[in-house]
Amino acid sequence: MTTQELQEIQVACLKMGDGLYAVDIMRIREIIRVPKLAPLPRALPFVEGVINLRGNVIPVVDLRKRFGLPPAENTETARLLILSISGQPIALMVDEVTEMITIPLRELKAPPRGVRIVGGEYMVGLCLVREVPVMLLNIDALLTFQEKAELGIFSPPKGGTSTEKKSSAC
């Protein structure tokens, strides 16, 4: 790793209601339009269903529901971020992906203590983008151990072989 890589992070900026969030682009496999979802009976309240993406069945987590936000009025710009949690693919439904930017790590501030922010418990930090606060999400904190268990998401055993198909696009 070069010194340059340690000084900045590239993120995808997301809109969720009135809030702006960001996800490290190194965690995102791809960004797609929301296809028709297959419902999951008795799923977690924030799981919208599953999609079939090139033969992989992937659960879809609605970030609005996860953050306790009301349903979106306009779903035209909604996108799915396909990423991996504990080695398993998962899709995050967001209102809109606005842009990709580079943030100097020195500008990333710790989340404010004692302030209730929608989605704040899932934050790594906060930065200003053109004077607007953007919350960098901790993807690994979005689901509890119990929720990961219910979705069948677990880390492969150390030293074991993974049956997950590796994509050359990753």
N, C-alpha and C positions, 0 to 999 in steps of 0.2 A: 504494500500500500504506500502511496506517495503522501507527502505532507499535505498536498493540496486536497486529497480525498478526506483527510482527517479534519479539515477546516470548514467544510461546507457539506450540506445535504441537499439532494434534489427531491422535491416533493410535488405531489399532485394536489392542487387546491380543490376542495369540495365545498359545495353549498348545501347546508341543511337548515331549512327555515331561514331565520335571520342570521344564523351563525356561519362562520367560515372555519373550516377544518383542513388539515393537511395529512397526507399519508406518504411515508418514504416510498419513492418510486421503486426502490429495490425490492420492496415487498409485493408489488403489483405485477402479476403475470400478464394481465390484459384488462382492457376496459371495453365493455360491450353495451349495446342497447339492451333494454329489458325485454327478453323474449316471453312467450307464454309460459307461465309457471304451473307446475303440477302441485296441487295441494298436498300437504302432509297432515293426515289426521292426528289429532292429539299432539301437535308440535308445540314447541316453546312459543310463548305469545309473540315474540319478535321474529319468528321464522315464518317467512311468507310462503315457502314451499321449496321445491327443488327444480333445477334445470338439468337438461342433458346437454353437455357441451363436449362435442366430439367423443361421445361414448362414456364420458365421466358424469355420474350423477352428483350434482353439487348443491348443498343446502344454501338457501338465500336468506341472509339476515337483513332485515329492514332496519337501517341505522336510525331512522326517525322513531320507530317503535322502541328500539333499544335505548334511545335517549329520552323517551317519554314525551316526544313531540306529537302534536296533532297530525293527522294525515295530510299529505300534500294536496294542494288544490290543483296544481298543474303537474302532470306526470310526463309531459312530452320530452323534457330534458333529462329525465331520470336515467341513470346508468348503473351497471353492475361492475364493481371492481372485483376481479377474480384474483384471489391471493391465497396464501397458504398459512394455516395455523397448525402448529405441531405436525407439519409435514402433510397435512390433508387440505385439499382445495375447499375453499369457501367463497361465496359471493356476498359482497356488501352492497345493498341497494342504497344509493345516494340520490339527492335531488338533482345535482348537476356537478360535472367536473368542469371547472372554470379555466384552469391553466396549469402549466408545469413551471415551477420556479426553483431557483437555487437560493438556499438560506445559509448565510455564514453561521456556523455553530456558536460563535461568540454572541450572536443576536438572539439566540434561543434562551428564554428565561424560564425558570421553574414555575410550575403552576401556582397561582395565588393560593395562600392558605386561608381557610376560614371563609372563602367566598364560594357561594353555590353557583356553579356554571353548568349549563346543560352539557352532559357528556364529560364533565371535569374529572370524574374518577377514571376515565380512560385516556387521560392526557399524559404526554411525555413533557411537554413544555408549551410555551406561548411565544409568538414573535409578531412583529408588526410588518405587514406587507402594504406599502403605500399608506401608512398610518392607520391601517385597519388590523385589529388583533386577529390572528389566525392560531388555532389550537392544533398542535401536532399530536395525532392520535397514537396511542400505544396499542397496536393491533393485537398483541398477545394478551392484553388485559380486557379485551372486549367480551370474552366468554369466561365464565367461572369453570373450575374443574368439573363440577356437576353438569353444567351446560355442555361442555365438550363431550362428556360421557354420553349424554342423551343424544348428541349429534353423531356419535361414533368417531370423535376426533381424539386421537391419542398419539403420542410420540412413538415411533417404531422403537423396539428394544435396542439398546446399545449393542453394537457388534453384530446385530441381526441384519438380515437382508430385507429391503423394502420391496413390496410388490407394486408400489406406485410407478406408473409409467413416467419416464422422464421425457420432457418435451425439449426439442432442440431450440425452441424459441425462448427458453428461460435463461 
